[in-house]
């Protein structure tokens, strides 16, 4: 007959160990007393948990610091900067990228490769990604880190709870199970839409309402744009995924019914006016290897008329599409990320004008239009979000990560 009590106690201990790790990840360095206050356990209980984590090589101590309480400052606790780490990877339409992140959230190794993945054989592209992962793994091990989890950002729809990319119009790939093609010795593989990971990176790395732990949870729409345009919605600090995990397909919202044909099969989609290739063509540039948003930004800085018109048209289309999202969701902010963030000085004014014209709050005079800002992370957002996602998943299973007790 099963014995649930010991299992329940063991599970409770694992949850509490994980809570300590997550508290340090969110606000470290912290004293034992500060950790206890944050997670609602006694200081004695937290001290026992911390000692176990120190023996396992997941937490380290440093000298006394401010504890925020009356009395002698406590020893400060930090997550270890050696041992287990997470790997983030990104499959773009024309590039591959990988980064290694330690438990503290610091990037310790990176590798990138220009790769024309659109219409390519998924097996060959994933083979190139594996070689890039091995290069990053080598850098990680040289720094005293051991990869224990991998999250991959992809420009397509991912079936909820799986590692299968079901649809990727801009890659032109068939349904693909990425986990089956990636190394198992790097830890558990997770696959996520790149716009979702870009939004999570904004949340984790200091978006609105997140500057202080006691601040209000963030609510914003994050636009992740390169060749395709995706979006993700964060509501009260949580990612809104939708019933099937497909929420946020802003790029295929029609802004001009009957307009240009889109890769998805529809007409007049936002991507056909504000996607990277559409912008390049409108500015008189031929899309190709090495010809990207940077070329548009340089032309805008030089005041080139055709490029300025193309960016204004893209901003107008983006504003039209976002007005529906803002009216429906009432976010605190709209954040433009991805490659389009480089065009912010010229792109954001028409976006703001359309939102001011079309959103109900502005039209009704009840408040100012929703703020629109450029992401400080720019095109790095999805990759950093992937790596951080892998790290946070590791913190959920401390017993599997701990190094053997040398004693």
Residue pairs with C-beta under 8 A, 6 or more apart in sequence:
13 49
14 397
14 398
14 399
16 39
16 41
16 45
16 49
17 49
17 52
17 53
17 398
17 399
18 395
18 396
18 397
18 398
19 39
19 41
20 35
20 39
20 46
20 49
20 50
20 53
20 59
21 53
21 58
21 59
21 79
21 103
21 395
21 398
22 392
22 395
23 30
23 35
23 38
23 39
24 30
24 35
24 59
24 77
24 78
24 79
25 79
25 103
25 104
25 105
25 391
25 392
25 395
26 213
27 34
27 38
27 213
28 76
28 77
28 78
28 79
28 104
29 62
29 65
29 76
29 77
29 78
30 38
30 76
30 77
31 65
31 67
31 69
31 73
31 74
31 75
31 76
31 77
32 43
32 46
32 47
32 50
32 74
32 75
32 77
33 43
33 67
33 69
33 74
34 67
34 68
34 69
34 74
35 46
35 50
35 77
36 42
36 43
36 45
36 46
38 213
39 46
41 49
50 59
50 77
52 402
53 59
53 398
53 402
54 60
54 61
55 402
55 405
55 407
56 398
56 399
56 401
56 402
56 403
56 405
57 80
57 82
57 83
57 402
57 403
58 79
58 80
58 83
58 84
58 103
58 398
58 401
58 402
59 77
59 78
59 79
59 80
60 77
60 78
60 79
60 80
60 81
61 75
61 76
61 77
61 78
62 75
62 76
62 78
63 75
63 76
64 72
64 73
64 74
64 75
64 76
65 73
65 74
65 76
66 73
67 73
67 74
78 104
79 102
79 103
79 104
80 102
80 103
80 104
81 102
81 103
81 104
81 106
82 102
82 143
82 144
82 145
83 103
83 144
83 145
83 146
83 401
83 403
84 103
84 145
84 146
84 147
84 148
84 149
84 394
84 401
85 100
85 101
85 102
85 103
85 108
85 140
85 145
85 146
85 147
85 148
85 391
85 394
86 100
86 101
86 147
86 148
86 149
86 150
86 151
86 187
86 387
86 388
86 389
86 390
86 391
86 392
86 393
86 394
87 98
87 99
87 100
87 101
87 133
87 136
87 137
87 140
87 147
87 149
87 150
87 151
87 186
87 187
87 387
87 390
88 98
88 99
88 101
88 150
88 151
88 152
88 153
88 197
88 383
88 384
88 385
88 386
88 387
88 388
88 389
88 390
89 96
89 97
89 98
89 129
89 132
89 133
89 150
89 151
89 152
89 153
89 383
89 386
90 96
90 97
90 98
90 152
90 153
90 154
90 194
90 382
90 383
90 386
91 117
91 125
91 129
91 152
91 153
91 154
91 155
91 171
92 115
92 117
92 155
92 194
92 226
92 227
93 117
93 118
93 155
93 170
93 171
93 226
93 227
93 228
94 114
94 115
94 116
94 117
94 118
94 227
94 289
94 292
95 112
95 113
95 114
95 115
95 117
96 112
96 113
96 115
96 117
96 125
96 128
96 129
96 132
97 110
97 111
97 112
97 113
97 132
97 383
98 110
98 111
98 112
98 129
98 132
98 133
98 135
98 136
98 383
99 107
99 109
99 110
99 111
99 136
99 383
99 384
99 386
99 387
100 107
100 108
100 109
100 110
100 136
100 137
100 139
100 140
100 143
100 145
100 147
100 387
101 107
101 108
101 384
101 387
101 388
101 390
101 391
102 108
102 145
102 391
103 391
103 394
103 395
105 204
105 388
105 391
107 384
107 387
108 139
108 140
108 143
108 145
109 136
109 139
109 140
109 143
110 136
111 132
111 135
111 136
111 139
112 132
113 128
113 132
114 289
114 290
115 125
115 128
116 289
117 125
117 171
118 170
118 171
118 172
118 227
119 171
119 172
120 171
122 173
122 174
122 176
122 181
123 181
126 178
126 181
126 182
127 181
129 152
129 182
130 181
130 182
130 183
133 150
133 182
133 183
133 186
134 183
137 147
137 186
140 146
140 147
147 186
147 187
148 186
148 187
148 394
148 400
148 401
149 186
149 187
149 188
149 190
149 390
149 391
149 393
149 394
150 182
150 183
150 186
150 187
150 188
150 189
150 190
150 390
151 189
151 190
151 191
151 192
151 197
151 386
151 387
151 389
151 390
151 393
152 163
152 178
152 182
152 189
152 190
152 191
152 192
152 386
153 192
153 193
153 194
153 197
153 198
153 382
153 383
153 385
153 386
154 165
154 168
154 171
154 178
154 191
154 192
154 193
154 194
155 168
155 170
155 171
155 193
155 194
155 226
155 227
155 228
155 230
156 165
156 166
156 167
156 168
156 169
156 170
156 171
156 173
156 193
157 165
157 166
157 167
157 168
157 193
157 245
157 246
157 249
158 164
158 165
158 166
158 191
158 192
158 193
158 245
159 166
159 244
159 245
160 241
160 244
160 245
161 245
162 177
162 191
163 177
163 178
163 179
163 180
163 189
163 190
163 191
164 175
164 176
164 177
164 178
164 191
165 173
165 175
165 176
165 178
165 191
166 175
167 175
168 176
169 228
169 252
169 262
169 263
169 264
170 227
170 228
170 263
172 263
178 189
178 191
179 189
179 191
182 189
187 390
187 394
188 393
190 389
190 390
190 393
192 386
192 389
193 230
193 232
193 245
193 248
194 224
194 230
194 382
195 222
195 223
195 224
195 230
195 231
195 232
195 248
195 382
196 232
196 239
196 241
196 248
196 385
197 381
197 382
197 383
197 385
197 386
197 389
198 222
198 224
198 230
198 232
198 337
198 338
198 375
198 377
198 381
198 382
198 385
199 220
199 222
199 224
199 232
199 233
199 234
199 239
199 335
199 337
199 381
199 385
200 232
200 234
200 239
200 385
200 388
200 389
201 377
201 380
201 381
201 382
201 384
201 385
201 388
202 218
202 220
202 222
202 234
202 335
202 337
202 375
202 377
202 381
203 210
203 218
203 234
203 237
204 210
204 385
204 388
205 377
205 384
205 388
207 218
207 220
207 234
207 333
207 335
208 218
208 220
208 332
208 333
209 215
209 216
209 217
209 218
209 219
209 237
209 332
210 218
210 237
217 236
217 237
217 238
218 234
218 236
218 237
218 332
218 333
219 234
219 235
219 236
219 237
219 329
219 330
219 331
219 332
219 333
220 233
220 234
220 331
220 332
220 333
220 334
220 335
221 231
221 232
221 233
221 234
221 322
221 325
221 326
221 329
221 331
221 333
221 334
221 335
222 231
222 232
222 233
222 234
222 335
222 337
222 375
223 229
223 230
223 231
223 250
223 318
223 322
223 334
223 335
223 336
223 337
223 338
223 340
224 230
224 231
224 232
224 337
224 338
224 381
224 382
225 251
225 274
225 275
225 276
225 336
225 337
225 338
225 339
225 340
226 275
226 276
226 293
226 338
226 339
226 340
226 379
227 275
227 276
227 277
228 251
228 271
228 275
229 250
229 251
229 270
229 271
229 274
229 275
229 318
230 248
230 249
230 250
230 251
231 248
231 249
231 250
231 251
231 325
232 239
232 240
232 247
232 248
233 239
233 240
233 247
233 248
233 325
233 329
233 331
234 240
235 329
235 331
240 247
240 248
241 247
242 248
250 270
250 321
250 322
250 325
251 269
251 270
251 271
251 275
252 262
252 264
252 266
252 269
252 270
252 271
253 269
253 270
253 321
253 324
254 266
254 267
254 268
254 269
254 270
255 268
255 269
255 270
255 273
255 317
255 320
255 321
256 268
256 273
256 317
257 267
257 268
258 267
258 268
259 267
259 268
259 269
259 272
259 273
260 267
260 268
260 272
260 273
260 278
261 267
261 272
262 268
262 269
262 271
262 272
263 271
264 271
270 317
270 318
270 320
270 321
271 278
272 278
273 313
273 314
273 317
274 314
274 315
274 317
274 318
274 340
276 287
276 292
276 293
276 339
276 340
277 287
278 314
279 293
279 296
279 310
279 311
279 314
280 286
280 287
280 291
280 292
280 295
280 296
281 287
282 306
282 309
282 310
282 313
282 314
283 296
283 299
283 304
283 306
283 307
283 310
283 311
284 306
284 307
285 291
285 295
285 296
292 339
293 339
293 340
293 342
293 343
294 342
296 307
296 310
296 311
296 342
296 343
297 342
297 343
299 307
300 307
300 308
300 311
300 343
300 345
300 346
308 346
311 343
311 346
311 347
312 346
312 350
314 340
314 347
315 346
315 347
315 348
315 349
315 350
315 351
315 354
316 350
316 351
316 353
316 354
318 336
318 347
318 350
318 351
318 354
319 350
319 351
319 352
319 353
319 354
319 355
319 358
320 354
320 358
322 334
322 351
322 354
322 355
323 354
323 355
323 357
323 358
323 359
325 331
326 334
326 355
326 359
326 370
327 358
327 359
327 360
330 361
331 370
332 370
332 371
333 370
333 371
333 372
333 373
334 351
334 355
334 370
334 371
334 372
334 373
335 372
335 373
335 374
335 375
336 344
336 347
336 348
336 351
336 372
336 373
336 374
336 375
337 374
337 375
337 377
337 378
337 379
337 381
338 375
338 378
338 379
338 381
338 382
339 378
339 379
340 347
341 374
341 375
341 377
341 378
341 379
342 378
342 379
344 374
348 372
348 373
348 374
351 372
352 369
352 372
355 362
355 369
355 370
355 372
356 362
356 369
357 363
359 369
359 370
361 367
361 368
361 369
361 370
362 368
362 369
375 381
377 384
394 401
